[in-house]
């Protein structure tokens, strides 16, 4: 017997915001009947595990209003530039947020952060062979970014901070643990354009 097709029977827009939108879908369920699912649409994002020559990861601490606290995170940002490939978004965010460029890029992993209610997909890149750069022309540091703290932490210490609960941003957790697994020689990475 083939797997059930979860056909959308009806879709209603509920809210359109600056970054996200919300819709209400009525979906056909296995065995007959239907159920309503609220879906947060998100444009997607990228995050960057920037590792320097001493195997230190670049972290930034930024206030996140929904959780009411500052979180340690990777350089990251929305895929909100029309048509911009994810790798280019990663390069732009690395320059904007921590004034770095990288000579070598790899795709570490892709993460659906909250698939129970959101379609957000985050591509996490590994950036190596770092060098300082100026922020891109026209970029202005404002809002929460004006209050960010930037630090370089040995990768092993960052892994421990994940397990201590000090680093809890999902993209940072996934990226740090993936980078540590890569350094241990475990995984084979996909091509950088396999997003």
NORDATA-V536194 format. One record per residue. PHI is phi as a letter, one per 40 degrees, with the letter a starting at -180 (999 if undefined). NEAR is the number of other C-alpha atoms within 10 Angstrom. Layout:
phi = [PHI/PHI]
near = [NEAR/NEAR]
This chain:
phi = [999/c/c/c/c/c/c/c/c/a/b/b/c/b/a/b/b/c/b/b/b/b/b/b/b/b/b/c/b/c/g/g/g/a/a/c/b/c/b/c/c/b/c/g/a/b/b/b/c/c/b/c/c/c/f/b/c/c/b/b/b/b/c/b/d/d/b/g/a/c/b/c/a/c/d/a/a/c/c/b/c/d/g/c/c/d/c/c/c/c/c/c/c/c/c/c/c/b/f/b/b/b/c/b/b/b/c/c/a/b/b/c/c/b/c/c/a/b/c/d/b/b/c/b/b/b/b/b/f/c/a/c/a/c/c/d/d/g/c/b/c/a/f/c/c/c/b/c/b/b/a/b/b/d/d/c/c/c/d/c/c/c/c/c/g/c/b/b/c/c/c/c/d/c/c/c/c/c/c/c/c/c/c/c/g/c/c/b/c/c/c/d/c/c/c]
near = [3/4/6/10/10/12/12/15/12/11/15/11/12/12/11/12/8/5/11/14/16/18/15/16/19/17/18/18/15/11/7/6/8/16/11/15/15/17/19/20/17/17/16/20/21/25/29/32/32/28/22/19/9/10/16/18/26/23/25/20/20/19/17/11/9/6/8/8/10/16/19/23/24/30/25/26/19/17/21/13/11/7/7/11/12/24/21/13/21/29/21/18/23/26/21/23/20/22/16/21/22/19/9/10/19/18/21/25/21/19/18/15/16/12/12/11/13/17/16/17/18/24/23/28/25/23/24/19/14/16/12/11/14/11/18/12/7/6/10/11/13/8/9/13/15/11/13/19/14/17/13/16/18/14/22/15/12/24/20/14/17/19/12/10/10/13/22/16/16/17/27/24/20/19/27/29/18/20/23/17/12/14/12/9/9/10/12/8/12/12/11/15/10/9/13]
